[in-house]
Structures are given as structure tokens and as C-alpha cells.
Amino acid sequence: MITLSVYKDADGKITGFRSTGHAGFAESGQDIVCAAVSALVINTVNSIETFTSDTFDLKEEEGMIDFRIVSKPCNESTLLLNSLFLGINGIREDYGKKYIKFV
């Protein structure tokens, strides 16, 4: 199961996330749920790095990404992070809550 934690600031804006685990939808190399979530996560991090001036901390290990914006998030970063969770929630609704959990 992929577990996602959402980091928010005092105003309730998303400032980052932690994604751990593997979906377990199919065998390694065939798991479309894991691939879809990974693509959204990596694209979000790359987009914030490329298209904004926000500074962030990023930790990556096998099966884990921890991303936190350390500056005050600009509107673009907020939009990208909201879009990430919209996409992941869509995958969760389509493929089943047993593969993706929000904590």
C-alpha cells in the first residue's frame, strides 16, 4: 500500500508530502497504480523546482519521497501540490482504497 502524509502550514495550505510504500496492485514492473502515483509525485517535485522560486527539502529512498517547501509557498506551488492530490485521489477512487491511503 502507498501511504501519503500531507504537510500543511498554519493557514491550511499544503506545503509538502511524504509518500511511502508500494501499491501492490500487480507484480513489480506491471503495477500501474504505483507507476501512476510515482509519475505524479516526481512530476510535481520537478515542476516546483523548474517553474517556481520556492526552496524545499527533498529526501528520497527506495519506496519513499519526503518533500517539504521551506519558503512560504507561492501560488504556483500550492496549485501544483493541490493538483498532485487531486490526481492521486482520482487514482485511489478508480483502483481502490486498498492501494493508496491518506494519513
N, CA, C and O atoms as a Tinker XYZ file with bonds, in Angstrom:
   412  protein
     1  N      0.832000   -1.176000    0.000000    73     2
     2  CA     0.000000    0.000000    0.000000    64     1     3
     3  C      0.883000    1.248000    0.000000    63     2     4     5
     4  O      1.902000    1.303000    0.688000    81     3
     5  N      0.481000    2.230000   -0.770000    73     3     6
     6  CA     1.140000    3.536000   -0.757000    64     5     7
     7  C      0.469000    4.367000    0.329000    63     6     8     9
     8  O     -0.756000    4.485000    0.368000    81     7
     9  N      1.281000    4.938000    1.207000    73     7    10
    10  CA     0.770000    5.795000    2.272000    64     9    11
    11  C      1.249000    7.212000    2.014000    63    10    12    13
    12  O      2.440000    7.440000    1.805000    81    11
    13  N      0.324000    8.166000    2.029000    73    11    14
    14  CA     0.643000    9.563000    1.788000    64    13    15
    15  C      0.277000   10.415000    2.991000    63    14    16    17
    16  O     -0.857000   10.388000    3.469000    81    15
    17  N      1.255000   11.171000    3.473000    73    15    18
    18  CA     1.034000   12.168000    4.515000    64    17    19
    19  C      1.081000   13.535000    3.859000    63    18    20    21
    20  O      1.907000   13.780000    2.979000    81    19
    21  N      0.207000   14.416000    4.282000    73    19    22
    22  CA     0.146000   15.764000    3.729000    64    21    23
    23  C      0.653000   16.736000    4.782000    63    22    24    25
    24  O      0.208000   16.707000    5.930000    81    23
    25  N      1.587000   17.598000    4.389000    73    23    26
    26  CA     2.074000   18.648000    5.281000    64    25    27
    27  C      1.349000   19.945000    4.934000    63    26    28    29
    28  O      1.230000   20.310000    3.765000    81    27
    29  N      0.861000   20.643000    5.982000    73    27    30
    30  CA     0.157000   21.906000    5.780000    64    29    31
    31  C      0.731000   22.960000    6.711000    63    30    32    33
    32  O      1.272000   22.648000    7.771000    81    31
    33  N      0.601000   24.225000    6.291000    73    31    34
    34  CA     1.038000   25.325000    7.150000    64    33    35
    35  C     -0.117000   25.738000    8.074000    63    34    36    37
    36  O     -1.180000   25.118000    8.061000    81    35
    37  N      0.099000   26.779000    8.867000    73    35    38
    38  CA    -0.904000   27.239000    9.834000    64    37    39
    39  C     -2.194000   27.696000    9.155000    63    38    40    41
    40  O     -3.261000   27.670000    9.768000    81    39
    41  N     -2.099000   28.114000    7.889000    73    39    42
    42  CA    -3.278000   28.556000    7.147000    64    41    43
    43  C     -4.002000   27.414000    6.438000    63    42    44    45
    44  O     -5.021000   27.636000    5.784000    81    43
    45  N     -3.479000   26.194000    6.564000    73    43    46
    46  CA    -4.091000   25.044000    5.919000    64    45    47
    47  C     -3.636000   24.796000    4.496000    63    46    48    49
    48  O     -4.162000   23.906000    3.828000    81    47
    49  N     -2.660000   25.571000    4.013000    73    47    50
    50  CA    -2.125000   25.347000    2.661000    64    49    51
    51  C     -1.182000   24.154000    2.673000    63    50    52    53
    52  O     -0.396000   23.977000    3.603000    81    51
    53  N     -1.271000   23.342000    1.632000    73    51    54
    54  CA    -0.369000   22.204000    1.506000    64    53    55
    55  C      1.042000   22.723000    1.236000    63    54    56    57
    56  O      1.259000   23.537000    0.339000    81    55
    57  N      1.994000   22.236000    2.030000    73    55    58
    58  CA     3.397000   22.646000    1.863000    64    57    59
    59  C      4.300000   21.481000    1.508000    63    58    60    61
    60  O      5.501000   21.663000    1.306000    81    59
    61  N      3.736000   20.290000    1.429000    73    59    62
    62  CA     4.551000   19.134000    1.080000    64    61    63
    63  C      3.826000   17.839000    1.357000    63    62    64    65
    64  O      2.631000   17.815000    1.651000    81    63
    65  N      4.588000   16.754000    1.253000    73    63    66
    66  CA     4.008000   15.426000    1.405000    64    65    67
    67  C      5.114000   14.407000    1.677000    63    66    68    69
    68  O      6.297000   14.661000    1.448000    81    67
    69  N      4.695000   13.270000    2.164000    73    67    70
    70  CA     5.567000   12.109000    2.315000    64    69    71
    71  C      4.824000   10.929000    1.699000    63    70    72    73
    72  O      3.688000   10.639000    2.072000    81    71
    73  N      5.463000   10.263000    0.769000    73    71    74
    74  CA     4.898000    9.099000    0.103000    64    73    75
    75  C      5.790000    7.908000    0.396000    63    74    76    77
    76  O      6.993000    7.943000    0.141000    81    75
    77  N      5.192000    6.851000    0.934000    73    75    78
    78  CA     5.956000    5.650000    1.253000    64    77    79
    79  C      5.229000    4.406000    0.759000    63    78    80    81
    80  O      4.004000    4.387000    0.645000    81    79
    81  N      5.995000    3.389000    0.475000    73    79    82
    82  CA     5.447000    2.083000    0.137000    64    81    83
    83  C      5.212000    1.876000   -1.339000    63    82    84    85
    84  O      5.521000    2.723000   -2.177000    81    83
    85  N      4.654000    0.721000   -1.622000    73    83    86
    86  CA     4.318000    0.321000   -2.984000    64    85    87
    87  C      2.860000   -0.135000   -2.994000    63    86    88    89
    88  O      2.365000   -0.690000   -2.013000    81    87
    89  N      2.197000    0.100000   -4.090000    73    87    90
    90  CA     0.758000   -0.157000   -4.153000    64    89    91
    91  C      0.405000   -1.635000   -3.960000    63    90    92    93
    92  O     -0.536000   -1.953000   -3.234000    81    91
    93  N      1.137000   -2.522000   -4.590000    73    91    94
    94  CA     0.798000   -3.936000   -4.512000    64    93    95
    95  C     -0.369000   -4.316000   -5.409000    63    94    96    97
    96  O     -1.005000   -5.349000   -5.200000    81    95
    97  N     -0.648000   -3.496000   -6.394000    73    95    98
    98  CA    -1.731000   -3.769000   -7.336000    64    97    99
    99  C     -1.371000   -4.925000   -8.260000    63    98   100   101
   100  O     -2.225000   -5.733000   -8.627000    81    99
   101  N     -0.089000   -4.993000   -8.634000    73    99   102
   102  CA     0.404000   -6.044000   -9.529000    64   101   103
   103  C      1.876000   -6.284000   -9.216000    63   102   104   105
   104  O      2.458000   -5.624000   -8.355000    81   103
   105  N      2.462000   -7.230000   -9.923000    73   103   106
   106  CA     3.872000   -7.526000   -9.728000    64   105   107
   107  C      4.731000   -6.330000  -10.121000    63   106   108   109
   108  O      4.322000   -5.480000  -10.912000    81   107
   109  N      5.934000   -6.286000   -9.546000    73   107   110
   110  CA     6.881000   -5.228000   -9.871000    64   109   111
   111  C      7.078000   -5.151000  -11.382000    63   110   112   113
   112  O      7.249000   -6.173000  -12.048000    81   111
   113  N      7.053000   -3.956000  -11.904000    73   111   114
   114  CA     7.185000   -3.752000  -13.342000    64   113   115
   115  C      5.856000   -3.754000  -14.074000    63   114   116   117
   116  O      5.782000   -3.341000  -15.231000    81   115
   117  N      4.810000   -4.214000  -13.410000    73   115   118
   118  CA     3.471000   -4.259000  -14.004000    64   117   119
   119  C      2.453000   -3.449000  -13.206000    63   118   120   121
   120  O      1.279000   -3.397000  -13.571000    81   119
   121  N      2.892000   -2.823000  -12.130000    73   119   122
   122  CA     1.990000   -2.145000  -11.202000    64   121   123
   123  C      1.657000   -0.741000  -11.699000    63   122   124   125
   124  O      2.425000    0.200000  -11.498000    81   123
   125  N      0.495000   -0.613000  -12.352000    73   123   126
   126  CA     0.121000    0.674000  -12.937000    64   125   127
   127  C     -0.277000    1.700000  -11.885000    63   126   128   129
   128  O     -0.150000    2.901000  -12.122000    81   127
   129  N     -0.753000    1.253000  -10.738000    73   127   130
   130  CA    -1.099000    2.189000   -9.667000    64   129   131
   131  C      0.165000    2.836000   -9.128000    63   130   132   133
   132  O      0.224000    4.054000   -8.958000    81   131
   133  N      1.169000    2.026000   -8.861000    73   131   134
   134  CA     2.443000    2.545000   -8.358000    64   133   135
   135  C      3.092000    3.475000   -9.398000    63   134   136   137
   136  O      3.613000    4.535000   -9.052000    81   135
   137  N      3.054000    3.073000  -10.648000    73   135   138
   138  CA     3.648000    3.889000  -11.706000    64   137   139
   139  C      2.934000    5.230000  -11.846000    63   138   140   141
   140  O      3.579000    6.260000  -12.040000    81   139
   141  N      1.620000    5.222000  -11.748000    73   139   142
   142  CA     0.852000    6.462000  -11.884000    64   141   143
   143  C      1.146000    7.424000  -10.732000    63   142   144   145
   144  O      1.368000    8.614000  -10.955000    81   143
   145  N      1.148000    6.909000   -9.509000    73   143   146
   146  CA     1.438000    7.756000   -8.347000    64   145   147
   147  C      2.871000    8.282000   -8.435000    63   146   148   149
   148  O      3.116000    9.461000   -8.179000    81   147
   149  N      3.808000    7.422000   -8.791000    73   147   150
   150  CA     5.208000    7.844000   -8.919000    64   149   151
   151  C      5.362000    8.949000   -9.954000    63   150   152   153
   152  O      6.078000    9.923000   -9.724000    81   151
   153  N      4.696000    8.800000  -11.085000    73   151   154
   154  CA     4.785000    9.817000  -12.137000    64   153   155
   155  C      4.244000   11.159000  -11.645000    63   154   156   157
   156  O      4.849000   12.201000  -11.898000    81   155
   157  N      3.119000   11.142000  -10.950000    73   155   158
   158  CA     2.550000   12.388000  -10.433000    64   157   159
   159  C      3.464000   13.027000   -9.394000    63   158   160   161
   160  O      3.683000   14.238000   -9.417000    81   159
   161  N      3.994000   12.220000   -8.486000    73   159   162
   162  CA     4.868000   12.737000   -7.436000    64   161   163
   163  C      6.129000   13.347000   -8.022000    63   162   164   165
   164  O      6.489000   14.474000   -7.683000    81   163
   165  N      6.797000   12.619000   -8.893000    73   163   166
   166  CA     8.053000   13.107000   -9.473000    64   165   167
   167  C      7.815000   14.336000  -10.336000    63   166   168   169
   168  O      8.610000   15.276000  -10.310000    81   167
   169  N      6.725000   14.339000  -11.102000    73   167   170
   170  CA     6.421000   15.496000  -11.938000    64   169   171
   171  C      6.123000   16.727000  -11.094000    63   170   172   173
   172  O      6.509000   17.836000  -11.465000    81   171
   173  N      5.447000   16.550000   -9.972000    73   171   174
   174  CA     5.151000   17.682000   -9.087000    64   173   175
   175  C      6.430000   18.280000   -8.521000    63   174   176   177
   176  O      6.613000   19.497000   -8.549000    81   175
   177  N      7.307000   17.439000   -8.013000    73   175   178
   178  CA     8.582000   17.925000   -7.472000    64   177   179
   179  C      9.382000   18.641000   -8.568000    63   178   180   181
   180  O      9.891000   19.740000   -8.345000    81   179
   181  N      9.493000   18.026000   -9.740000    73   179   182
   182  CA    10.243000   18.638000  -10.843000    64   181   183
   183  C      9.609000   19.948000  -11.297000    63   182   184   185
   184  O     10.323000   20.894000  -11.629000    81   183
   185  N      8.293000   20.017000  -11.317000    73   183   186
   186  CA     7.599000   21.236000  -11.735000    64   185   187
   187  C      7.823000   22.368000  -10.738000    63   186   188   189
   188  O      8.051000   23.510000  -11.138000    81   187
   189  N      7.760000   22.063000   -9.451000    73   187   190
   190  CA     8.005000   23.106000   -8.450000    64   189   191
   191  C      9.441000   23.594000   -8.545000    63   190   192   193
   192  O      9.701000   24.790000   -8.415000    81   191
   193  N     10.368000   22.685000   -8.769000    73   191   194
   194  CA    11.775000   23.080000   -8.904000    64   193   195
   195  C     11.996000   23.926000  -10.158000    63   194   196   197
   196  O     12.750000   24.899000  -10.120000    81   195
   197  N     11.356000   23.572000  -11.253000    73   195   198
   198  CA    11.579000   24.236000  -12.538000    64   197   199
   199  C     10.802000   25.540000  -12.684000    63   198   200   201
   200  O     11.334000   26.519000  -13.208000    81   199
   201  N      9.569000   25.565000  -12.233000    73   199   202
   202  CA     8.681000   26.681000  -12.534000    64   201   203
   203  C      8.436000   27.660000  -11.389000    63   202   204   205
   204  O      7.716000   28.644000  -11.558000    81   203
   205  N      9.035000   27.394000  -10.218000    73   203   206
   206  CA     8.867000   28.327000   -9.107000    64   205   207
   207  C     10.230000   28.663000   -8.515000    63   206   208   209
   208  O     11.238000   28.035000   -8.838000    81   207
   209  N     10.239000   29.656000   -7.653000    73   207   210
   210  CA    11.476000   30.008000   -6.946000    64   209   211
   211  C     11.450000   29.499000   -5.507000    63   210   212   213
   212  O     12.322000   29.847000   -4.711000    81   211
   213  N     10.458000   28.679000   -5.171000    73   211   214
   214  CA    10.355000   28.139000   -3.818000    64   213   215
   215  C     11.553000   27.247000   -3.500000    63   214   216   217
   216  O     12.073000   26.540000   -4.363000    81   215
   217  N     11.971000   27.301000   -2.243000    73   215   218
   218  CA    13.023000   26.403000   -1.777000    64   217   219
   219  C     12.365000   25.259000   -1.005000    63   218   220   221
   220  O     11.330000   25.439000   -0.364000    81   219
   221  N     12.986000   24.081000   -1.080000    73   219   222
   222  CA    12.376000   22.912000   -0.462000    64   221   223
   223  C     13.438000   21.922000   -0.012000    63   222   224   225
   224  O     14.586000   21.962000   -0.456000    81   223
   225  N     13.024000   21.037000    0.878000    73   223   226
   226  CA    13.828000   19.898000    1.303000    64   225   227
   227  C     13.248000   18.665000    0.633000    63   226   228   229
   228  O     12.031000   18.487000    0.587000    81   227
   229  N     14.119000   17.820000    0.119000    73   227   230
   230  CA    13.692000   16.591000   -0.552000    64   229   231
   231  C     14.559000   15.443000   -0.065000    63   230   232   233
   232  O     15.787000   15.497000   -0.135000    81   231
   233  N     13.904000   14.411000    0.426000    73   231   234
   234  CA    14.592000   13.187000    0.828000    64   233   235
   235  C     14.009000   12.052000    0.010000    63   234   236   237
   236  O     12.792000   11.901000   -0.090000    81   235
   237  N     14.894000   11.255000   -0.575000    73   235   238
   238  CA    14.461000   10.114000   -1.381000    64   237   239
   239  C     15.193000    8.862000   -0.932000    63   238   240   241
   240  O     16.409000    8.867000   -0.740000    81   239
   241  N     14.440000    7.808000   -0.771000    73   239   242
   242  CA    14.973000    6.477000   -0.500000    64   241   243
   243  C     14.128000    5.503000   -1.301000    63   242   244   245
   244  O     13.120000    5.897000   -1.888000    81   243
   245  N     14.517000    4.255000   -1.334000    73   243   246
   246  CA    13.729000    3.242000   -2.023000    64   245   247
   247  C     12.318000    3.222000   -1.440000    63   246   248   249
   248  O     12.142000    2.943000   -0.254000    81   247
   249  N     11.328000    3.512000   -2.253000    73   247   250
   250  CA     9.942000    3.467000   -1.822000    64   249   251
   251  C      9.480000    4.633000   -0.962000    63   250   252   253
   252  O      8.411000    4.561000   -0.357000    81   251
   253  N     10.279000    5.728000   -0.894000    73   251   254
   254  CA     9.898000    6.862000   -0.049000    64   253   255
   255  C     10.374000    8.173000   -0.658000    63   254   256   257
   256  O     11.515000    8.291000   -1.105000    81   255
   257  N      9.482000    9.150000   -0.667000    73   255   258
   258  CA     9.838000   10.530000   -1.022000    64   257   259
   259  C      9.221000   11.435000    0.033000    63   258   260   261
   260  O      8.024000   11.358000    0.311000    81   259
   261  N     10.051000   12.294000    0.616000    73   259   262
   262  CA     9.597000   13.281000    1.585000    64   261   263
   263  C      9.948000   14.649000    1.019000    63   262   264   265
   264  O     11.122000   14.958000    0.813000    81   263
   265  N      8.935000   15.464000    0.769000    73   263   266
   266  CA     9.096000   16.762000    0.121000    64   265   267
   267  C      8.421000   17.828000    0.965000    63   266   268   269
   268  O      7.244000   17.708000    1.304000    81   267
   269  N      9.178000   18.885000    1.309000    73   267   270
   270  CA     8.620000   19.993000    2.094000    64   269   271
   271  C      9.144000   21.320000    1.551000    63   270   272   273
   272  O     10.350000   21.513000    1.402000    81   271
   273  N      8.229000   22.217000    1.264000    73   271   274
   274  CA     8.624000   23.569000    0.875000    64   273   275
   275  C      9.023000   24.292000    2.157000    63   274   276   277
   276  O      8.269000   24.307000    3.130000    81   275
   277  N     10.208000   24.887000    2.152000    73   275   278
   278  CA    10.693000   25.565000    3.362000    64   277   279
   279  C     10.468000   27.069000    3.299000    63   278   280   281
   280  O     10.479000   27.738000    4.332000    81   279
   281  N     10.266000   27.604000    2.115000    73   279   282
   282  CA     9.896000   29.016000    1.981000    64   281   283
   283  C      8.376000   29.105000    2.069000    63   282   284   285
   284  O      7.697000   28.079000    2.105000    81   283
   285  N      7.842000   30.314000    2.102000    73   283   286
   286  CA     6.382000   30.457000    2.029000    64   285   287
   287  C      5.971000   30.054000    0.609000    63   286   288   289
   288  O      6.435000   30.662000   -0.356000    81   287
   289  N      5.112000   29.044000    0.465000    73   287   290
   290  CA     4.788000   28.549000   -0.874000    64   289   291
   291  C      4.121000   29.618000   -1.744000    63   290   292   293
   292  O      3.199000   30.309000   -1.310000    81   291
   293  N      4.605000   29.736000   -2.968000    73   291   294
   294  CA     3.963000   30.648000   -3.914000    64   293   295
   295  C      2.676000   30.001000   -4.432000    63   294   296   297
   296  O      2.441000   28.810000   -4.230000    81   295
   297  N      1.865000   30.791000   -5.090000    73   295   298
   298  CA     0.587000   30.291000   -5.608000    64   297   299
   299  C      0.763000   29.118000   -6.565000    63   298   300   301
   300  O     -0.054000   28.197000   -6.575000    81   299
   301  N      1.822000   29.147000   -7.367000    73   299   302
   302  CA     2.058000   28.072000   -8.329000    64   301   303
   303  C      2.346000   26.757000   -7.621000    63   302   304   305
   304  O      1.840000   25.710000   -8.026000    81   303
   305  N      3.151000   26.803000   -6.571000    73   303   306
   306  CA     3.453000   25.581000   -5.818000    64   305   307
   307  C      2.204000   25.027000   -5.152000    63   306   308   309
   308  O      1.976000   23.818000   -5.139000    81   307
   309  N      1.404000   25.919000   -4.605000    73   307   310
   310  CA     0.148000   25.487000   -3.980000    64   309   311
   311  C     -0.742000   24.809000   -5.009000    63   310   312   313
   312  O     -1.332000   23.764000   -4.735000    81   311
   313  N     -0.838000   25.400000   -6.186000    73   311   314
   314  CA    -1.639000   24.815000   -7.256000    64   313   315
   315  C     -1.095000   23.440000   -7.655000    63   314   316   317
   316  O     -1.864000   22.492000   -7.816000    81   315
   317  N      0.211000   23.331000   -7.814000    73   315   318
   318  CA     0.810000   22.052000   -8.205000    64   317   319
   319  C      0.598000   20.982000   -7.146000    63   318   320   321
   320  O      0.315000   19.833000   -7.486000    81   319
   321  N      0.728000   21.331000   -5.879000    73   319   322
   322  CA     0.509000   20.355000   -4.810000    64   321   323
   323  C     -0.962000   19.943000   -4.728000    63   322   324   325
   324  O     -1.263000   18.768000   -4.514000    81   323
   325  N     -1.871000   20.892000   -4.893000    73   323   326
   326  CA    -3.291000   20.550000   -4.920000    64   325   327
   327  C     -3.611000   19.646000   -6.104000    63   326   328   329
   328  O     -4.418000   18.724000   -5.986000    81   327
   329  N     -2.983000   19.911000   -7.241000    73   327   330
   330  CA    -3.176000   19.087000   -8.425000    64   329   331
   331  C     -2.657000   17.665000   -8.196000    63   330   332   333
   332  O     -3.279000   16.695000   -8.630000    81   331
   333  N     -1.524000   17.548000   -7.517000    73   331   334
   334  CA    -0.975000   16.230000   -7.183000    64   333   335
   335  C     -2.000000   15.405000   -6.414000    63   334   336   337
   336  O     -2.269000   14.255000   -6.760000    81   335
   337  N     -2.569000   15.999000   -5.370000    73   335   338
   338  CA    -3.509000   15.241000   -4.549000    64   337   339
   339  C     -4.838000   15.001000   -5.251000    63   338   340   341
   340  O     -5.506000   14.007000   -4.966000    81   339
   341  N     -5.235000   15.871000   -6.148000    73   339   342
   342  CA    -6.410000   15.622000   -6.973000    64   341   343
   343  C     -6.174000   14.380000   -7.833000    63   342   344   345
   344  O     -7.034000   13.503000   -7.919000    81   343
   345  N     -5.002000   14.313000   -8.468000    73   343   346
   346  CA    -4.670000   13.167000   -9.316000    64   345   347
   347  C     -4.557000   11.873000   -8.536000    63   346   348   349
   348  O     -5.068000   10.840000   -8.968000    81   347
   349  N     -3.893000   11.916000   -7.389000    73   347   350
   350  CA    -3.742000   10.707000   -6.581000    64   349   351
   351  C     -5.092000   10.242000   -6.058000    63   350   352   353
   352  O     -5.366000    9.042000   -6.030000    81   351
   353  N     -5.933000   11.175000   -5.645000    73   351   354
   354  CA    -7.264000   10.790000   -5.183000    64   353   355
   355  C     -8.075000   10.159000   -6.312000    63   354   356   357
   356  O     -8.843000    9.226000   -6.076000    81   355
   357  N     -7.911000   10.657000   -7.527000    73   355   358
   358  CA    -8.589000   10.052000   -8.677000    64   357   359
   359  C     -8.141000    8.618000   -8.907000    63   358   360   361
   360  O     -8.964000    7.746000   -9.189000    81   359
   361  N     -6.847000    8.369000   -8.787000    73   359   362
   362  CA    -6.316000    7.005000   -8.921000    64   361   363
   363  C     -6.891000    6.125000   -7.813000    63   362   364   365
   364  O     -7.290000    4.985000   -8.056000    81   363
   365  N     -6.928000    6.654000   -6.621000    73   363   366
   366  CA    -7.461000    5.920000   -5.452000    64   365   367
   367  C     -8.925000    5.556000   -5.668000    63   366   368   369
   368  O     -9.340000    4.439000   -5.357000    81   367
   369  N     -9.696000    6.478000   -6.189000    73   367   370
   370  CA   -11.116000    6.211000   -6.441000    64   369   371
   371  C    -11.304000    5.174000   -7.553000    63   370   372   373
   372  O    -12.194000    4.328000   -7.474000    81   371
   373  N    -10.462000    5.246000   -8.586000    73   371   374
   374  CA   -10.603000    4.332000   -9.725000    64   373   375
   375  C    -10.113000    2.915000   -9.437000    63   374   376   377
   376  O    -10.715000    1.947000   -9.901000    81   375
   377  N     -9.021000    2.785000   -8.672000    73   375   378
   378  CA    -8.394000    1.477000   -8.488000    64   377   379
   379  C     -8.597000    0.872000   -7.108000    63   378   380   381
   380  O     -8.306000   -0.308000   -6.909000    81   379
   381  N     -9.081000    1.636000   -6.170000    73   379   382
   382  CA    -9.385000    1.071000   -4.861000    64   381   383
   383  C     -8.576000    1.662000   -3.736000    63   382   384   385
   384  O     -7.381000    1.926000   -3.865000    81   383
   385  N     -9.255000    1.862000   -2.637000    73   383   386
   386  CA    -8.652000    2.472000   -1.467000    64   385   387
   387  C     -7.667000    1.545000   -0.772000    63   386   388   389
   388  O     -6.911000    1.988000    0.093000    81   387
   389  N     -7.662000    0.276000   -1.130000    73   387   390
   390  CA    -6.720000   -0.646000   -0.506000    64   389   391
   391  C     -5.293000   -0.482000   -1.027000    63   390   392   393
   392  O     -4.367000   -1.077000   -0.476000    81   391
   393  N     -5.101000    0.315000   -2.077000    73   391   394
   394  CA    -3.774000    0.518000   -2.652000    64   393   395
   395  C     -3.137000    1.841000   -2.249000    63   394   396   397
   396  O     -1.914000    1.974000   -2.269000    81   395
   397  N     -3.972000    2.831000   -1.880000    73   395   398
   398  CA    -3.479000    4.173000   -1.524000    64   397   399
   399  C     -4.220000    4.632000   -0.277000    63   398   400   401
   400  O     -5.449000    4.593000   -0.215000    81   399
   401  N     -3.443000    5.073000    0.723000    73   399   402
   402  CA    -4.042000    5.543000    1.973000    64   401   403
   403  C     -3.497000    6.918000    2.306000    63   402   404   405
   404  O     -2.288000    7.143000    2.241000    81   403
   405  N     -4.388000    7.843000    2.664000    73   403   406
   406  CA    -4.006000    9.157000    3.139000    64   405   407
   407  C     -4.008000    9.145000    4.664000    63   406   408   409
   408  O     -4.959000    8.673000    5.287000    81   407
   409  N     -2.948000    9.662000    5.253000    73   407   410
   410  CA    -2.887000    9.750000    6.731000    64   409   411
   411  C     -2.641000   11.183000    7.148000    63   410   412
   412  O     -2.556000   11.473000    8.341000    81   411
